[in-house]
Amino acid sequence: MQDYQQAFIDFVIRHDILRFGSFTLKSGRTSPYFFNAGLFNTGEALAFIGNSYAAALQAAGVDYDLLFGPAYKGIPLVAATATALAQQHGVNKPYCFNRKEAKDHGEGGLTVGAPLAGRVLIVDDVITAGTAIREVMDLLQRTGATPAGILVALDRQERGTGALSAIQEIRQQYGIPVISIIALEQIVDYLARQQDPALAARLADVQAYRDQYGV
């Protein structure tokens, strides 16, 4: 596990962004853990996740020209990531985000920020079913931009309705990397090394869930 991944898990547990218990997902499955990216809702938390995204992106070594944040959750995330890249890594990349509806006055258009062109790195919170990502791919195709990869906070490494996870389906369909700050395997590793008995006790449930639904 990389240092930034260790720090990320420490942070999300401390701030109840990653919680353990019994949670019913949209899929109907009962999960022993839940990750709520909507709780990165303070200046401190947003700066932290921006730094974490930037660290994961730098470690991945993906070549890209532009950062793109899908509305709505991706908007603050892409801005925080671009800021962290510039401040922490000396990488000054343009970014933009889309509108849900086209604006027909002022500057107009479907996007705000730098022109949507070149090799585009998409920044979002999680990929559940992949629907939002496919909408972004349609937008890139219409503008002539090329997807370079996707950056998310968590890969649940969990299969969907078929044998593959949503992330694996995206990788297969579009032939691009999907980078995550952490994946379920890092959560399992973290719990396995815990000195805190309350957290260590969660390991068996998480492992059992991975055995049942993991990819």
C-alpha positions in Angstrom: 0.0 0.0 0.0 1.3 3.5 -0.9 1.6 6.2 1.7 -1.1 8.3 0.0 -3.5 5.3 0.2 -2.8 4.7 3.9 -3.4 8.4 4.6 -6.6 8.3 2.5 -8.1 5.4 4.4 -7.1 6.9 7.7 -8.8 10.1 6.8 -12.0 8.6 5.4 -12.5 6.4 8.4 -11.8 9.2 10.9 -14.3 11.4 9.1 -17.0 8.7 8.7 -16.7 8.9 4.9 -15.9 5.2 5.0 -18.1 3.4 7.5 -18.5 -0.2 8.5 -21.8 -1.9 9.5 -24.7 -3.1 7.4 -25.8 -1.1 4.4 -28.3 -1.8 1.7 -27.0 -0.8 -1.7 -29.0 0.2 -4.8 -28.2 -3.2 -6.2 -30.1 -4.7 -3.2 -26.9 -6.2 -1.8 -26.2 -5.8 1.9 -22.6 -4.4 2.2 -20.5 -4.4 5.3 -19.0 -1.1 4.3 -20.2 2.2 2.7 -18.2 5.0 1.1 -20.0 8.4 0.9 -17.9 10.7 -1.3 -20.6 13.4 -0.7 -19.1 13.9 2.8 -16.0 15.6 1.3 -17.9 18.7 2.1 -15.5 21.0 3.9 -12.5 23.0 2.7 -10.2 20.6 4.5 -11.8 17.5 3.1 -11.9 18.9 -0.5 -8.2 19.9 -0.3 -7.4 16.4 1.0 -9.2 14.5 -1.7 -7.7 16.8 -4.3 -4.2 15.9 -3.0 -5.1 12.2 -3.0 -6.4 12.3 -6.5 -3.3 14.1 -7.7 -1.0 11.6 -5.9 -2.8 8.6 -7.5 -2.7 10.2 -10.9 1.0 11.0 -10.7 1.7 7.4 -9.5 -0.2 6.0 -12.5 1.8 7.9 -15.1 -1.1 8.4 -17.5 -0.5 10.9 -20.4 -3.3 13.5 -20.7 -3.9 17.1 -21.8 -7.0 18.1 -19.9 -8.9 17.3 -16.7 -12.6 16.9 -17.0 -15.2 16.8 -14.2 -18.7 15.5 -15.0 -21.5 17.5 -13.5 -22.3 17.7 -10.7 -20.0 15.8 -8.3 -17.1 15.9 -10.6 -17.0 19.7 -10.7 -15.4 20.4 -7.3 -13.3 17.3 -7.6 -11.7 18.3 -10.9 -11.0 21.8 -9.6 -9.4 20.4 -6.4 -7.3 17.9 -8.4 -6.1 20.5 -10.8 -5.1 22.8 -7.9 -3.3 19.9 -6.1 -1.4 18.9 -9.2 -0.1 22.5 -9.6 0.7 23.1 -6.0 2.0 19.7 -4.9 3.6 18.3 -8.2 4.3 21.4 -10.4 1.9 20.0 -13.0 -0.2 22.8 -14.5 -3.0 21.3 -16.5 -6.2 22.9 -17.8 -9.6 21.7 -16.6 -13.2 22.0 -17.5 -16.6 20.6 -16.6 -20.0 20.2 -18.3 -23.4 21.7 -17.8 -26.4 19.5 -17.4 -28.2 21.8 -19.9 -26.6 23.9 -22.7 -26.5 27.6 -22.0 -27.8 29.8 -24.9 -26.6 33.1 -23.6 -23.3 34.6 -22.4 -20.4 32.3 -23.4 -23.0 29.6 -24.2 -22.1 26.0 -24.8 -22.2 22.7 -22.8 -18.9 23.1 -21.0 -17.2 25.7 -18.7 -13.5 26.2 -18.4 -10.8 25.2 -20.9 -11.8 23.9 -24.3 -12.8 20.2 -24.3 -10.1 18.9 -26.6 -7.1 16.6 -26.7 -6.6 13.7 -24.4 -9.0 14.0 -21.6 -8.6 12.5 -18.0 -12.1 12.2 -16.4 -12.3 12.9 -12.6 -15.3 11.5 -10.7 -16.1 10.1 -7.3 -17.1 6.4 -8.0 -18.2 4.3 -10.9 -21.3 2.3 -9.9 -23.1 1.3 -13.1 -21.0 3.3 -15.5 -24.0 5.3 -16.9 -22.5 8.7 -16.2 -19.2 7.8 -17.7 -20.8 6.6 -20.9 -22.6 10.0 -21.1 -19.2 11.7 -20.8 -17.8 9.4 -23.6 -20.7 10.5 -25.9 -19.8 14.1 -25.1 -16.1 13.6 -25.9 -17.0 11.9 -29.2 -19.2 14.9 -30.2 -16.4 17.4 -29.5 -13.6 15.3 -31.1 -11.8 14.8 -27.8 -10.1 11.5 -26.8 -10.6 9.8 -23.4 -7.2 9.2 -21.8 -8.4 7.6 -18.5 -10.7 7.9 -15.6 -9.8 8.8 -12.0 -12.0 7.8 -9.1 -11.8 7.6 -5.3 -12.7 4.0 -4.8 -12.9 0.8 -6.8 -15.2 -1.6 -5.0 -13.8 -4.5 -7.2 -17.3 -5.8 -7.2 -19.1 -7.5 -10.1 -22.2 -6.0 -11.5 -25.0 -8.0 -13.2 -22.4 -10.1 -15.1 -19.0 -11.5 -14.4 -17.2 -8.1 -14.6 -17.3 -5.0 -12.4 -18.5 -1.7 -13.9 -14.9 -0.5 -13.9 -13.7 -3.6 -15.8 -16.5 -3.1 -18.3 -15.4 0.5 -18.9 -11.8 -0.6 -19.3 -12.8 -3.3 -21.7 -15.3 -1.2 -23.7 -13.1 1.9 -24.1 -9.6 0.6 -23.7 -8.5 3.2 -21.2 -7.1 2.9 -17.7 -9.4 3.5 -14.6 -7.2 4.8 -11.7 -8.5 4.7 -8.1 -7.1 6.2 -5.0 -7.9 3.0 -3.2 -9.6 -0.3 -4.0 -11.3 -2.9 -1.8 -8.0 -4.8 -1.6 -6.4 -1.8 0.2 -9.3 -1.7 2.6 -8.9 -5.4 3.4 -5.1 -4.9 3.8 -5.7 -2.0 6.1 -8.1 -3.9 8.3 -5.8 -6.9 8.5 -3.0 -4.7 10.0 -5.2 -2.9 12.5 -4.4 -2.7 16.2 -7.8 -1.2 16.9 -10.0 -4.2 17.9 -13.2 -2.5 16.7 -11.8 -2.1 13.2 -10.0 -5.4 13.1 -13.3 -7.1 13.9 -14.7 -5.8 10.6 -12.2 -7.8 8.5 -14.2 -11.1 8.4 -17.4 -9.5 7.1 -15.5 -7.5 4.4 -13.6 -10.6 3.3 -16.8 -12.6 3.2 -18.5 -10.0 1.0 -15.5 -9.9 -1.3 -15.6 -13.7 -1.6 -19.2 -13.5 -2.6 -19.3 -10.6 -4.9 -15.7 -9.7 -5.8 -14.1 -9.8 -9.2 
